[in-house]
Amino acid sequence: MNNLLNKLSYYFRDSYGFDKLSKHLYIAGIILSIFRRSSPLGFVCIIYGTWRCFSRNKYKRYHELQSYENFIAPITNKFAGLTNSINQRRYYKIFKCPNCSLKMRVPRHKGKITITCKNCKTTFKGRS
């Protein structure tokens, strides 16, 4: 058993390995394999992800990963901004200046407060 593991580790020592793109290909492949019409595409995703893991051309696999990360970066940034906004609304209330429409946040549960706009210096009252 130990001899077999040594041979496998020797064979795969120069392979690229498992990365984010391979993980997403496996997940997409499993999801697509569940449905009848898209199962061939799911199997293609799984096979391609496996091939990427065992590939020895690390330079090309790394550039594929960089291209994929550049492609999904705007999507993940938008999602992170949305979750940050949702989390902030738990602790802060957002007010919009009636004069210049600047959005301002104030802590919640402070009662009636007077808010001064930082941009145009307009004061207005609000309930936090």
Order of alpha helices (4+ residues) and beta strands (2+ residues): alpha-alpha-alpha-alpha-beta-beta-beta-beta
